[in-house]
Amino acid sequence: MELLSPFFKSLGLRYPIFQGGMAWVADGKLAAAVSNAGGMGIIGSGHAPADVVRHEIEVAKSLTKRPFGINVMLLSPHVKEVIEVILAEKDSIALVTTGAGNPSEYLAAFQQAGIRVIPVVPSTGMARIMEREGVDAVIAEGMESGGHIGRMTTMALVPQVVDAVDIPVIAAGGIGDGRGLAASMMLGAQGVQMGTRFLVAEECHIHPLYKEAVLKAKDIDTLVTGQYIGHPARVLKNKMATHYIRNEKGEAQNDNPDYAAVEELGNGSLRRAVQTGDPEQGAYMAGEISGLVNKIQPASEILQEVTDQAAALLGGQEN
Ligand SMILES: Cc1cc2nc3c(=O)[nH]c(=O)nc-3n(C[C@H](O)[C@H](O)[C@H](O)COP(=O)(O)O)c2cc1C
């Protein structure tokens, strides 16, 4: 059963799967592993300064000749310098995905450089605006996902975005196996972006404590921080997350949020989780699908397994 739409074929992929450009997590090595296997590897630039991003692009270039992309985190204080780096590397970068906001002001620069742009959208309204501005596709991401989230679920969002726009739609949020890929295609998406499943790829360098927490997590083990102060983000339950939520709700001081504590805990918390694994200070960002992510595998095996299962289901065969 052919799962690749003309759009995915035009990207030079073997699988209709993007690996999410996760801040501090998705480095040049992970992106190259996914791209070498035939998926779309995407480097997460997150809040990293431009020289770090340049280095990760060099790493990816040294490890793969296949197309890879880069995610621009619109909340980053370094967003403008990071975009300069990407434009300078336009011949090596197949596409840019954008997260956490509206990329309108940067689109013309990417389009003039001939780089495809695929924004993450949380609503039909944003999808329509992006289509009008000439983006190549959109990623409709539901709030089941790990990291920063919108308010809609994938199941409700994806078909509505598919109906709202004529450009390709990629589904994200809560997709962890071939059932998720097949379901996304039934909703009208042409492919999927997965983040949480790739957290446990062999080539993913996150701290072993973080990886182990994803492997052990059950369905109800995520929390959303930033619902009261800042930006909502889905993380695994740990000391850091419960402490953060207690402070933002102001539970320790008569419903008065402790802004200082929240800021101190929040700053660099994903980076701390990735690099030190510290459950007291680190945010283990991961999605609700963590409960079915329970084995470490090479990225190539993840891509193959998910696609085979989806093809069998969509082809109407027993899996
Ligand atoms: C640790 C982590 C960090 C992430 N960082 C970013 C980011 O910097 N930019 C972005 O657009 N999406 C980010 N995401 C979202 C992923 O790219 C992807 O869309 C999401 O993980 C899909 O949902 P899933 O986790 O249920 O697979 C992140 C997700 C995780 C788990």
Ligand as a Chemical Component Dictionary entry (heavy atoms), coordinates in Angstrom:
data_LIG
# 
_chem_comp.id                   LIG 
_chem_comp.type                 NON-POLYMER 
_chem_comp.pdbx_formal_charge   0 
_chem_comp.three_letter_code    LIG 
# 
loop_
_chem_comp_atom.comp_id 
_chem_comp_atom.atom_id 
_chem_comp_atom.alt_atom_id 
_chem_comp_atom.type_symbol 
_chem_comp_atom.charge 
_chem_comp_atom.model_Cartn_x 
_chem_comp_atom.model_Cartn_y 
_chem_comp_atom.model_Cartn_z 
_chem_comp_atom.pdbx_ordinal 
LIG C1  C1  C 0 11.100 17.426 24.405 1  
LIG C2  C2  C 0 10.282 18.091 23.342 2  
LIG C3  C3  C 0 10.696 19.324 22.843 3  
LIG C4  C4  C 0 9.998  19.942 21.810 4  
LIG N1  N1  N 0 10.462 21.121 21.297 5  
LIG C5  C5  C 0 9.829  21.690 20.243 6  
LIG C6  C6  C 0 10.342 22.873 19.643 7  
LIG O1  O1  O 0 11.365 23.419 20.065 8  
LIG N2  N2  N 0 9.671  23.382 18.586 9  
LIG C7  C7  C 0 8.529  22.797 18.081 10 
LIG O2  O2  O 0 7.955  23.307 17.114 11 
LIG N3  N3  N 0 8.024  21.668 18.642 12 
LIG C8  C8  C 0 8.654  21.112 19.688 13 
LIG N4  N4  N 0 8.166  19.940 20.233 14 
LIG C9  C9  C 0 6.995  19.278 19.600 15 
LIG C10 C10 C 0 7.457  18.183 18.619 16 
LIG O3  O3  O 0 8.193  18.730 17.574 17 
LIG C11 C11 C 0 6.273  17.377 18.056 18 
LIG O4  O4  O 0 5.431  18.179 17.270 19 
LIG C12 C12 C 0 5.469  16.741 19.169 20 
LIG O5  O5  O 0 6.337  16.099 20.078 21 
LIG C13 C13 C 0 4.482  15.735 18.585 22 
LIG O6  O6  O 0 3.707  15.135 19.598 23 
LIG P1  P1  P 0 4.140  13.780 20.372 24 
LIG O7  O7  O 0 5.120  14.218 21.416 25 
LIG O8  O8  O 0 2.867  13.309 20.950 26 
LIG O9  O9  O 0 4.736  12.873 19.356 27 
LIG C14 C14 C 0 8.833  19.325 21.292 28 
LIG C15 C15 C 0 8.395  18.109 21.824 29 
LIG C16 C16 C 0 9.111  17.479 22.831 30 
LIG C17 C17 C 0 8.636  16.150 23.354 31 
# 
loop_
_chem_comp_bond.comp_id 
_chem_comp_bond.atom_id_1 
_chem_comp_bond.atom_id_2 
_chem_comp_bond.value_order 
_chem_comp_bond.pdbx_ordinal 
LIG C1  C2  SING 1  
LIG C2  C3  SING 2  
LIG C2  C16 DOUB 3  
LIG C3  C4  DOUB 4  
LIG C4  N1  SING 5  
LIG C4  C14 SING 6  
LIG N1  C5  DOUB 7  
LIG C5  C6  SING 8  
LIG C5  C8  SING 9  
LIG C6  O1  DOUB 10 
LIG C6  N2  SING 11 
LIG N2  C7  SING 12 
LIG C7  O2  DOUB 13 
LIG C7  N3  SING 14 
LIG N3  C8  DOUB 15 
LIG C8  N4  SING 16 
LIG N4  C9  SING 17 
LIG N4  C14 SING 18 
LIG C9  C10 SING 19 
LIG C10 O3  SING 20 
LIG C10 C11 SING 21 
LIG C11 O4  SING 22 
LIG C11 C12 SING 23 
LIG C12 O5  SING 24 
LIG C12 C13 SING 25 
LIG C13 O6  SING 26 
LIG O6  P1  SING 27 
LIG P1  O7  DOUB 28 
LIG P1  O8  SING 29 
LIG P1  O9  SING 30 
LIG C14 C15 DOUB 31 
LIG C15 C16 SING 32 
LIG C16 C17 SING 33 
# 
